Amino acid sequence: MQHRIIVLGGGYTGAIAAGRLAKRLRRDDVAITLVNAEPDFVERVRMHQLATGQDLKHRPFSEMFAGTGVELRLAKVTGVDVDRKTVTITDANGAGVTAPGSGTEELAYDTLVYALGSGWNAQDVPGAAEHAYEIAGRPGALRLRERLARLDAGQTVVVVGGGLTGVEAATEIAEARPDLDVALAAGGDLGDWLSPKGREHLRKVFGRLKITVHEHTTVTGVEADRVLTADGTAVPAAVTVWATGFAVHPIAKATSLEVTGTGQIVVDGTMRSVSHPDVYAIGDAAMAMGPGNKPLRMSCASGTPAAWQAAGAIAARLTGGKLPNAPIRYFNQCISLGRKEGLIQYVTADDRAVRAVLTGRLAAVYKELICKGAAWSVANPTLGLPTRRRRVTRKPAAAGSAVKAPA
């Protein structure tokens, strides 16, 4: 009987994990199913580009996984029962996938890879969900794209959030639409996580693009034509873009999995759940510890190596091979500042900024190469790996045999 592996989510991490598993395991021994709500891969790191009118390359999963043995199920995940080892799905339109009468279908698994990722986080700020736009996914980016196209010259766009997403969104919009007044509301200093050289360059670019920065500003409310701040200021905003962070998919929190207060699944160094050894979590959905015993941040930089780690561990446990033990560490933060400018901030293994930075056009090219490389690895899931597929020889090991999280 085939070992049933279900991968939930077709983002960077889920697609990479599915492809690597297909490359490493004998097709006769495993049935790998990828469940995703959209039929093609979405480059989430380019949503600010999509929002400003740029078109992204179409990457259908049906073409990416053709001939790999990975079965694609176009459906939404509506529930996971980790005790019964089942996943409940509905099709993309909300109707039953194969059970029209019941409106749902259950898929049974032997090993589950949970990669549902995260969405935008309005943080319960009054009016944010009703009036703000987001770029956490393609639907939100397309909605913002349509709204920006209708704006007249001189109208104001306020981006709320001074992190990577907010900075990239503000600079992309300001470059694409120099006729608009673009502002950024940041909770602290602009680029306060960067080195002094990085902060200096960021301020230069913001000045060149004429972006107004509201530093040390807490947004307490969003209305149709303005944002309200903690000090009582009302900032005009024909469009408000919410970029204050991400919230994980809520399904895991409704299960008996051990999760954090934010709903992330607690995993060990091989990305396996510490409470349910048949479940692996990768990407934004996982709470994994990195160098310095610090949680890995939600990012492609964390998710991609986590997908490698999980796929390697699953294959090793099923085939009796050696468990991978490659600690996940950081090297740099790649920030696009429009299409012509970039900032590469080099960091320590535990993600703290060092003095060295790369800026300007060269940094923009560097960031573009990183984005293209990440997309290529997803679009070619079984290339670049050893061709030998190993036979499944045993069931996964017990939870106690997991390797320790990287220190």
N, C-alpha and C positions, 0 to 999 in steps of 0.2 A: 504494500500500500504506500502511495506517495506521501511524503511529508508535506503538509500544507502550510505554506508561508504566505501570510497576507500583509501587504504594505499599505498603510493608510496615508494617503497624501502624495501628490506627484510634484511637489516642489523640488528644490535642489537636493535636499537630503533623501526624500523618499525615492525619487527617480534614480539617484546614484546608487542607493542601497539595493534596489530591485535589480539594476543592471549588473552590479558586482556579484550578487548572489547567483544570478543566471549564468554568469561566466565561470563561477567556481564549483557549482554543483551539477551533478549528472541530471539531465532532463528527465530521465526515466524515474529518478528517485524523489523529485520534488515537484510540487505544483505551486508556482509563484504567481500571486494575483496582486495587481496594483489597483487600488481603488482611488479614483480622483473625480472631482465634480466637473472638471473642464476637460475637453478632449485634447488640449495641447498644453505644452509646457510654457509657463509664464515666467519671464525674467523679472523677478520681483525687484531686483536692484535697479531696474530701469523704469520704474513706475513714474518717476518725476519727468522722464523724457516723454513717456506716453501721454502724460497729462498736458504737456506743452505742445502737442500736435505731431510729435515724431512717431513714425510707424516702426514697429518692431518686427523682426523676422518671425514668420509662422513656423512653429515646430510641433507638428502633430505627434502625439504619443504612438499612434498606429504605425507611423513610419519609423520612429525612433526604436521601438521594440519589435519591429517585424523580424521574424526569424530567431528571436532570442529565447522563446518559450515563455516569456512573461505575458500573462493574460491581463488585459486592461478592462476594468469594470468602470464605466462612466456612471458614477452615482455619488450621492452625498452620504456621509456616515452620520447616522442619527443615534447610534448607541453602541456601547461596547460592554460585554459581560465577561470579565476576565476570570470569573469562577467557572462559568459554563464554556468559556473559550469560544465565544461567538461574537460576530460583528453584525449589527443591523444597518441596512442601507436602504435608500430610496433613490430613484433615478433623478436626473438633474432637474426634472420638472416637478418633482414631489410625488409622482405616482409610483406604484410598485414596480420593481424591476422585472420580476418574473412571476409575481403573485398579485395580479390586478385586484383581486377581491380583498386582500388584506392591506394592500398599500405598502407592504414592507417585505424584505427578504433577509434571512439570516445566513451568514457565511460562517462555517466552522473553520477554526485554524488550529495548527499545532504550535506554530511560532508566529507571533504578531510583532510587526515593526510599526510603531506609532510615530507618524511624522506629519501630523495635522497642522503643525505650525501655529501661527498667531495672526491676529487681526488688529485693527486699530483700537485704541484705548481712549475713550472719552473721559475717563476718570470721574464720572458722575458730575461733571461740570454742567450746570443748568444751560440748556440750549445747544450744547455742543453736538449731541446726536441729531438734533433737528436741523440745525443751520450750518454746521461745519462740513467741509469736504475732507476726504482722506485719500491717501495713496498707498495703503497697505496691500492692495490687491488690484487686479485689472478692472473690476466693475467700478470701484471708487475712482481710479485714475481716469477712466473714460467719462465718468460723470463730471469730474473736475475739468477735463479737457473741453467738454461741451460748454460748460459755464464760462471758462476763460475766453473761449472763442466769441462769446457774446458781449464781453466787456468792452466799453468804449474807452478811448484814450483818457488818461487822467484818473481813472478809478483806482481804488486802493485794494490790494491783496495783502492780508495779514497772515503770515505763517506762524503758528503757535508751536514752540518747541525749538530749543537751541542745540539739539543733538545732531547726529549725522544726517538723519532723514530731513529734519527741518532746514539745515544748512544747504543740502543738495537741492531741496525743493525751492527755496527762496532764490538761490543763484540761477537755477534753470529757468524759473519764471521770469526773473529780471532780465536775463540775457535774451530769451525768446520774445519777450514783450517789453521792450524799453520804453514804450509809451505808457505803461502802467506805473503806479506808485506802489512799490513792494516794500513791506516791512516785516521784521522778524521779532517776535516776543520770546525772550530767553529768560529762564529762571535765574541764571547767574550771569557771569561775564561771557561775552561772545567767545566761543571756543575755549572755555576754561579747562577742558581736559587735554588741550594741546600743549606743546612746548612753547616757550616764548617766541621762537622763530615761526612756529606754526600759527600762533595767534596773530602775530604781526602780518603775516601774509594774508590770513583770512580777512583781517580788517582792510587791507589794501584792496582786495577783490571786492568786498562789500562796498567800499567807497567808490570804486570805479564803476560798479553797477548801480550806484545810487540807491542802495538798500538802506532803509531806516532801521536802526536796531534799538529795541526797547529792552535794556538789560535789567536784571533783577526785577523782573515783572512776572507776577502771578495772575493768570487769567482766571477770573471767577465766574464769568458768564459769557455766552455767545448769543447775539441777536442777529436778525436778518441783515442788518447794515452796520454792525459794530461789535467790538468785543469789550467787555468790562474787566477792569483790573482791580486788584486788592486795595490799591490806594485811591479808588474812586474815579479813576480816569476812564473815559470812554474813547476808544480808538476807532475811528471810522474804518469800516471794512465792507466793501461790496462783496468780497469773497473771503471767507476764513478757511485756512487749510490747517487741519489738526495733525500735528506730528510730534506728540509728546511721549511717544513710546508705544509698545505693543502689549496686547493681552492675549494669553494663550487660549486655544480652543477649549471650551468648557467641558467637553465630554469626559476627559480623564478624571476631573474632579468629582464626577457623578459615579465613579466606579469605586471598587475596593482597593485600587492601587494606592500605594503610598505616594502622596503628592505634597508639594509645598503649599503655603497659604495662597499663592498665586495660581495654583493648579498645575504646575510643572511636575512631571513624573520624576521621582528621585531614582537615579541610576548609579551603577558602579562604573569602574573604569572601562568596561567593555560595552557600556551603554545599555546594560540589562537592568531591568527593574529590580530594586532591592527587596520588593515584596512578592513579585510574581516572576519566576525565572523564565517563563515562556514569553515574556513581553520585553521588547526593547524599545527605547524611546530615543529619538534623535532630533536635532534642530532645536527650534524655539520651545518645543514641547518638553524638553528634557532639562532636569536640574543636574548638571554634571559639574564636578569640581576640576579645576585646572591647576596650573602651577601656582604655588603659594597658597594652596587650598582655597582659592577664590572661585566662585561660580563663573562658568563660561558665559560670556554675554550673548544675547540673542543676535546672531549675525550669520552670514554665509561663511565667514571665516571660521566660525565654530562648528557650524552644521555640516560642512563638507567633510572634514576629517572625522567627525563623529559618525557619519554615514559609513566611511571606510572602516572605522573601528568596529561598528556594529555588524556589518556584513562579514568582516573577517572573523569575528568572534562566533557568529552563528555558523558559518561554514566550518570553523575549527571544531566546534562542539558536536556538529553532526557527523563529521568525518573522522574524528579522533586526532585531528591535527593540533598544532601548537597555537595556543591563544595569543593574539596580538597584544602587545603591551607598549604602544607608542604614545606617550603622553601628548595631549593636545596643547600646543603653545601658540602664541601670537608672534608675528614679525613686524607687521605694519598695519596702519589704518589707511585705506585708500578712499579719498574723498573727491568727487567730481564737483567742480564749481562752474557749471555750464559746460559747453562743448569745447571751449578753448583754454580753460584753466583747470588746474587740479592741485591737490595737496596730498602728498604721501607722508604721513607721520610715522616714523619708525618707533617701535615700542619694545619694551622688555617682554620676556616670555609670559608674564602675568598681565600684560596690556597696559603698562605705564609708559607714558611718553618719555622719550629721550631727546637729546638736543637735535639730532639729525632729522632733516626733512628734505623732501624733494618738491619743488614747486613749479608753477608755470605750465607751459605747453608740454614739456617732457612728462610732467606728472599726469597731465590729462591723457597722454598716450599710454602711460603705464597703467592707469586705471582702466582704460578701454581694453587693454590686453588682458587684464585680470578678468574683466566681465566676459570677454569673448572666450577666454579659457574655461571659465566656469560653465558657460552655456555649452561649449563643445563637449565637455565631459559628461554633461547630461544627455546631449543629443546623440552621443556615441557611447552608450552605456557599457558595451562589452569590449571596447577597444582599449588597447594600452595595458592589458592585464595578461598574465600567463594563460595559455589556451587550454591547459589541462583542467578538465572538470573532474572533481573527486566524487567517489561514490559515498552515499550516506551509509554509515556503518552502525550508528547507535543513536539513541535519543539524546536530547540535550542534557548536559550535566546538571546536577542539583545546584541550588542557589549558592550553597556554601563554597563552591569551587571557583567562584568568580574572582578575577584578579582585583587587586585594590585599585582605588581611584588614583590617578597620577598625582604626585605631590609637587 
